[in-house]
Amino acid sequence: MNSNNDFWIIDSNFVGVMRFYKDNEHPDKSITYMFIEEGIVMGIHGENPPLMKTRKKIVIEEARLLWQKLLNEGWQKTNKKW
């Protein structure tokens, strides 16, 4: 599930997907940021390539809170989707 510090999560309908990964290129090393990419699984059984829809960058503490919130709402850890 975790490849090169990528963390993946999928919603309870197995359609919405999010990828969390660290921004290693940010010049200010005193603040750690994470990228969050959101997308959807395509096809009835996910047989088509997924579609990434958005990407945002937030501080790591906010990313951790979002990750935990989504898990509490029924999202599940999953394998790499794109």
DRENDRENDREN-82295 format. One record per residue: residue in one letter; x, y, z of N, C-alpha, C in turn. Coordinates in Angstrom, 2 decimals. Example, Ala and Ser with C-alpha at 12.3 -4.5 7.8 and 13.67 -1.06 7.14 Angstrom:
2
atom type: a	nu: 13.19	nv: -5.69	nw: 7.80	cau: 12.30	cav: -4.50	caw: 7.80	cu: 13.20	cv: -3.30	cw: 7.80
atom type: s	nu: 12.85	nv: -2.25	nw: 7.08	cau: 13.67	cav: -1.06	caw: 7.14	cu: 12.90	cv: 0.03	cw: 7.87
! end
This chain:
82
atom type: m	nu: 0.80	nv: -1.20	nw: 0.00	cau: 0.00	cav: 0.00	caw: 0.00	cu: 0.85	cv: 1.26	cw: 0.00
atom type: n	nu: 2.03	nv: 1.18	nw: 0.54	cau: 2.88	cav: 2.36	caw: 0.64	cu: 4.10	cv: 2.16	cw: -0.25
atom type: s	nu: 4.17	nv: 2.93	nw: -1.31	cau: 5.30	cav: 2.84	caw: -2.23	cu: 5.96	cv: 4.21	cw: -2.30
atom type: n	nu: 7.22	nv: 4.27	nw: -1.90	cau: 7.96	cav: 5.53	caw: -1.93	cu: 7.25	cv: 6.65	cw: -1.15
atom type: n	nu: 6.75	nv: 6.32	nw: 0.02	cau: 6.06	cav: 7.28	caw: 0.89	cu: 4.78	cv: 7.84	cw: 0.29
atom type: d	nu: 4.13	nv: 7.07	nw: -0.57	cau: 2.80	cav: 7.40	caw: -1.06	cu: 1.80	cv: 6.67	cw: -0.19
atom type: f	nu: 0.75	nv: 7.36	nw: 0.20	cau: -0.30	cav: 6.76	caw: 1.02	cu: -1.62	cv: 6.92	cw: 0.28
atom type: w	nu: -2.33	nv: 5.82	nw: 0.07	cau: -3.55	cav: 5.80	caw: -0.73	cu: -4.74	cv: 5.43	cw: 0.13
atom type: i	nu: -5.88	nv: 6.06	nw: -0.19	cau: -7.11	cav: 5.82	caw: 0.54	cu: -8.27	cv: 5.86	cw: -0.46
atom type: i	nu: -9.28	nv: 5.00	nw: -0.24	cau: -10.42	cav: 4.91	caw: -1.15	cu: -11.71	cv: 4.99	cw: -0.34
atom type: d	nu: -12.75	nv: 5.60	nw: -0.93	cau: -14.00	cav: 5.76	caw: -0.20	cu: -14.77	cv: 4.45	cw: -0.10
atom type: s	nu: -15.84	nv: 4.46	nw: 0.69	cau: -16.60	cav: 3.23	caw: 0.94	cu: -17.33	cv: 2.72	cw: -0.28
atom type: n	nu: -17.50	nv: 3.57	nw: -1.31	cau: -18.14	cav: 3.14	caw: -2.57	cu: -17.11	cv: 2.64	cw: -3.58
atom type: f	nu: -15.84	nv: 2.69	nw: -3.21	cau: -14.72	cav: 2.26	caw: -4.07	cu: -14.66	cv: 3.05	cw: -5.37
atom type: v	nu: -14.99	nv: 4.35	nw: -5.26	cau: -14.94	cav: 5.23	caw: -6.43	cu: -13.96	cv: 6.37	cw: -6.21
atom type: g	nu: -14.10	nv: 7.10	nw: -5.11	cau: -13.21	cav: 8.21	caw: -4.81	cu: -11.90	cv: 7.73	cw: -4.24
atom type: v	nu: -10.80	nv: 8.27	nw: -4.75	cau: -9.46	cav: 7.86	caw: -4.32	cu: -8.64	cv: 9.11	cw: -3.99
atom type: m	nu: -7.81	nv: 9.00	nw: -2.95	cau: -6.89	cav: 10.09	caw: -2.61	cu: -5.49	cv: 9.51	cw: -2.41
atom type: r	nu: -4.52	nv: 10.27	nw: -2.87	cau: -3.11	cav: 9.92	caw: -2.69	cu: -2.46	cv: 11.02	cw: -1.88
atom type: f	nu: -1.78	nv: 10.64	nw: -0.81	cau: -1.06	cav: 11.57	caw: 0.05	cu: 0.43	cv: 11.29	cw: -0.14
atom type: y	nu: 1.23	nv: 12.32	nw: -0.41	cau: 2.68	cav: 12.13	caw: -0.49	cu: 3.40	cv: 13.42	cw: -0.16
atom type: k	nu: 4.58	nv: 13.25	nw: 0.40	cau: 5.37	cav: 14.36	caw: 0.92	cu: 5.97	cv: 15.20	cw: -0.21
atom type: d	nu: 5.99	nv: 16.51	nw: 0.00	cau: 6.64	cav: 17.44	caw: -0.93	cu: 8.11	cv: 17.54	cw: -0.53
atom type: n	nu: 8.96	nv: 16.82	nw: -1.22	cau: 10.39	cav: 16.82	caw: -0.90	cu: 11.16	cv: 17.95	cw: -1.58
atom type: e	nu: 10.48	nv: 18.73	nw: -2.42	cau: 11.15	cav: 19.79	caw: -3.18	cu: 10.94	cv: 21.18	cw: -2.59
atom type: h	nu: 10.16	nv: 21.31	nw: -1.53	cau: 9.87	cav: 22.63	caw: -0.97	cu: 11.14	cv: 23.23	cw: -0.39
atom type: p	nu: 11.45	nv: 24.49	nw: -0.74	cau: 12.72	cav: 25.09	caw: -0.30	cu: 12.82	cv: 25.32	cw: 1.21
atom type: d	nu: 11.70	nv: 25.55	nw: 1.88	cau: 11.72	cav: 25.79	caw: 3.33	cu: 11.57	cv: 24.45	cw: 4.05
atom type: k	nu: 12.68	nv: 23.89	nw: 4.47	cau: 12.67	cav: 22.56	caw: 5.09	cu: 12.13	cv: 22.58	cw: 6.52
atom type: s	nu: 11.89	nv: 23.78	nw: 7.08	cau: 11.35	cav: 23.85	caw: 8.43	cu: 9.85	cv: 23.56	cw: 8.46
atom type: i	nu: 9.20	nv: 23.64	nw: 7.30	cau: 7.77	cav: 23.34	caw: 7.19	cu: 7.62	cv: 22.16	cw: 6.24
atom type: t	nu: 6.93	nv: 21.13	nw: 6.69	cau: 6.73	cav: 19.96	caw: 5.85	cu: 5.35	cv: 20.01	cw: 5.23
atom type: y	nu: 5.30	nv: 19.87	nw: 3.92	cau: 4.05	cav: 19.88	caw: 3.19	cu: 3.78	cv: 18.51	cw: 2.58
atom type: m	nu: 2.51	nv: 18.26	nw: 2.33	cau: 2.11	cav: 17.05	caw: 1.61	cu: 1.23	cv: 17.46	cw: 0.45
atom type: f	nu: 1.37	nv: 16.73	nw: -0.65	cau: 0.44	cav: 16.86	caw: -1.75	cu: -0.69	cv: 15.87	cw: -1.52
atom type: i	nu: -1.89	nv: 16.28	nw: -1.87	cau: -3.03	cav: 15.38	caw: -1.84	cu: -3.65	cv: 15.42	cw: -3.23
atom type: e	nu: -3.67	nv: 14.28	nw: -3.90	cau: -4.29	cav: 14.15	caw: -5.20	cu: -5.61	cv: 13.41	cw: -5.03
atom type: e	nu: -6.65	nv: 13.94	nw: -5.67	cau: -7.96	cav: 13.30	caw: -5.60	cu: -8.35	cv: 12.84	cw: -6.99
atom type: g	nu: -8.98	nv: 11.69	nw: -7.06	cau: -9.42	cav: 11.17	caw: -8.34	cu: -10.54	cv: 10.18	cw: -8.17
atom type: i	nu: -10.92	nv: 9.56	nw: -9.29	cau: -11.99	cav: 8.56	caw: -9.26	cu: -11.55	cv: 7.33	cw: -10.02
atom type: v	nu: -12.05	nv: 6.19	nw: -9.59	cau: -11.82	cav: 4.93	caw: -10.26	cu: -12.80	cv: 4.86	cw: -11.42
atom type: m	nu: -12.33	nv: 4.47	nw: -12.59	cau: -13.17	cav: 4.45	caw: -13.79	cu: -13.58	cv: 3.01	cw: -14.13
atom type: g	nu: -14.80	nv: 2.85	nw: -14.64	cau: -15.30	cav: 1.54	caw: -15.03	cu: -16.02	cv: 0.87	cw: -13.88
atom type: i	nu: -16.86	nv: -0.08	nw: -14.19	cau: -17.67	cav: -0.76	caw: -13.18	cu: -16.80	cv: -1.49	cw: -12.16
atom type: h	nu: -15.77	nv: -2.13	nw: -12.62	cau: -14.89	cav: -2.90	caw: -11.73	cu: -13.49	cv: -2.29	cw: -11.66
atom type: g	nu: -13.38	nv: -1.02	nw: -12.03	cau: -12.08	cav: -0.34	caw: -11.99	cu: -11.13	cv: -0.81	cw: -13.06
atom type: e	nu: -11.70	nv: -1.36	nw: -14.16	cau: -10.84	cav: -1.92	caw: -15.22	cu: -10.21	cv: -0.84	cw: -16.10
atom type: n	nu: -10.76	nv: 0.37	nw: -16.08	cau: -10.19	cav: 1.47	caw: -16.87	cu: -9.23	cv: 2.27	cw: -16.00
atom type: p	nu: -8.30	nv: 2.98	nw: -16.64	cau: -7.37	cav: 3.80	caw: -15.85	cu: -8.12	cv: 4.83	cw: -15.02
atom type: p	nu: -7.71	nv: 5.06	nw: -13.77	cau: -8.37	cav: 6.06	caw: -12.93	cu: -8.11	cv: 7.47	cw: -13.45
atom type: l	nu: -8.95	nv: 8.38	nw: -13.03	cau: -8.85	cav: 9.77	caw: -13.46	cu: -8.50	cv: 10.64	cw: -12.26
atom type: m	nu: -7.31	nv: 11.28	nw: -12.32	cau: -6.93	cav: 12.21	caw: -11.27	cu: -7.60	cv: 13.54	cw: -11.57
atom type: k	nu: -8.28	nv: 14.10	nw: -10.57	cau: -9.05	cav: 15.32	caw: -10.80	cu: -8.42	cv: 16.57	cw: -10.21
atom type: t	nu: -7.85	nv: 16.48	nw: -9.01	cau: -7.28	cav: 17.67	caw: -8.37	cu: -6.01	cv: 17.31	cw: -7.60
atom type: r	nu: -5.19	nv: 18.34	nw: -7.37	cau: -4.01	cav: 18.21	caw: -6.52	cu: -3.92	cv: 19.47	cw: -5.69
atom type: k	nu: -3.66	nv: 19.29	nw: -4.39	cau: -3.45	cav: 20.45	caw: -3.52	cu: -2.28	cv: 20.16	cw: -2.59
atom type: k	nu: -1.73	nv: 21.22	nw: -2.02	cau: -0.59	cav: 21.09	caw: -1.11	cu: -0.99	cv: 21.72	cw: 0.22
atom type: i	nu: -0.84	nv: 20.93	nw: 1.30	cau: -1.17	cav: 21.44	caw: 2.64	cu: -0.06	cv: 21.03	cw: 3.61
atom type: v	nu: -0.03	nv: 21.69	nw: 4.76	cau: 0.98	cav: 21.33	caw: 5.77	cu: 0.67	cv: 19.92	cw: 6.29
atom type: i	nu: 1.70	nv: 19.22	nw: 6.69	cau: 1.59	cav: 17.81	caw: 7.05	cu: 0.61	cv: 17.56	cw: 8.20
atom type: e	nu: 0.54	nv: 18.50	nw: 9.14	cau: -0.38	cav: 18.31	caw: 10.27	cu: -1.84	cv: 18.27	cw: 9.78
atom type: e	nu: -2.17	nv: 19.15	nw: 8.83	cau: -3.53	cav: 19.15	caw: 8.26	cu: -3.79	cv: 17.87	cw: 7.47
atom type: a	nu: -2.77	nv: 17.40	nw: 6.76	cau: -2.91	cav: 16.16	caw: 5.99	cu: -3.18	cv: 14.98	cw: 6.92
atom type: r	nu: -2.49	nv: 14.94	nw: 8.05	cau: -2.72	cav: 13.85	caw: 9.01	cu: -4.13	cv: 13.90	cw: 9.57
atom type: l	nu: -4.62	nv: 15.11	nw: 9.87	cau: -5.99	cav: 15.25	caw: 10.38	cu: -7.01	cv: 14.81	cw: 9.32
atom type: l	nu: -6.78	nv: 15.19	nw: 8.08	cau: -7.69	cav: 14.79	caw: 6.99	cu: -7.68	cv: 13.28	cw: 6.82
atom type: w	nu: -6.50	nv: 12.67	nw: 6.83	cau: -6.37	cav: 11.21	caw: 6.70	cu: -7.19	cv: 10.51	cw: 7.78
atom type: q	nu: -7.03	nv: 10.93	nw: 9.02	cau: -7.74	cav: 10.31	caw: 10.13	cu: -9.24	cv: 10.53	cw: 10.02
atom type: k	nu: -9.65	nv: 11.73	nw: 9.63	cau: -11.07	cav: 12.04	caw: 9.45	cu: -11.69	cv: 11.12	cw: 8.39
atom type: l	nu: -11.00	nv: 10.95	nw: 7.28	cau: -11.52	cav: 10.09	caw: 6.21	cu: -11.62	cv: 8.63	cw: 6.66
atom type: l	nu: -10.61	nv: 8.15	nw: 7.39	cau: -10.68	cav: 6.78	caw: 7.92	cu: -11.88	cv: 6.63	cw: 8.84
atom type: n	nu: -12.13	nv: 7.62	nw: 9.67	cau: -13.27	cav: 7.58	caw: 10.59	cu: -14.61	cv: 7.61	cw: 9.85
atom type: e	nu: -14.61	nv: 8.17	nw: 8.63	cau: -15.82	cav: 8.25	caw: 7.83	cu: -16.04	cv: 7.02	cw: 6.95
atom type: g	nu: -15.14	nv: 6.04	nw: 7.03	cau: -15.33	cav: 4.81	caw: 6.28	cu: -14.39	cv: 4.60	cw: 5.10
atom type: w	nu: -13.51	nv: 5.56	nw: 4.84	cau: -12.51	cav: 5.35	caw: 3.79	cu: -11.55	cv: 4.26	cw: 4.26
atom type: q	nu: -10.89	nv: 3.60	nw: 3.30	cau: -9.98	cav: 2.49	caw: 3.61	cu: -8.65	cv: 2.69	cw: 2.89
atom type: k	nu: -7.59	nv: 2.19	nw: 3.52	cau: -6.29	cav: 2.18	caw: 2.85	cu: -6.40	cv: 1.27	cw: 1.63
atom type: t	nu: -5.68	nv: 1.63	nw: 0.57	cau: -5.74	cav: 0.86	caw: -0.66	cu: -4.39	cv: 0.87	cw: -1.37
atom type: n	nu: -4.30	nv: 0.16	nw: -2.45	cau: -3.09	cav: 0.10	caw: -3.26	cu: -3.03	cv: 1.27	cw: -4.22
atom type: k	nu: -1.88	nv: 1.47	nw: -4.80	cau: -1.64	cav: 2.53	caw: -5.78	cu: -2.67	cv: 2.43	cw: -6.91
atom type: k	nu: -3.23	nv: 3.59	nw: -7.32	cau: -4.25	cav: 3.61	caw: -8.38	cu: -3.79	cv: 4.32	cw: -9.64
atom type: w	nu: -2.81	nv: 5.21	nw: -9.56	cau: -2.25	cav: 5.83	caw: -10.76	cu: -0.79	cv: 6.08	cw: -10.56
! end
